[in-house]
């Protein structure tokens, strides 16, 4: 569940690092299957772009308001991945 750090005012760092880290961890899991990632408060354009780029729009299961649910597959057994999506 990605719900921090704050990103609702210009001085707040936003969720970009957390989104990227979740994407790397999900793909690097050592077992087959999917990792469920829930992203909350997808308000700002930069956070939406990061989510679509690193968590991948094709893995988006459902979006209800500002809560997005992704199912990210493991890349174990698929060699080294060269791109996120």
Helices and strands as residue ranges (DSSP letters): H 16-27, E 34-40, H 45-50, I 51-56, G 57-59, E 60-64, E 67-73
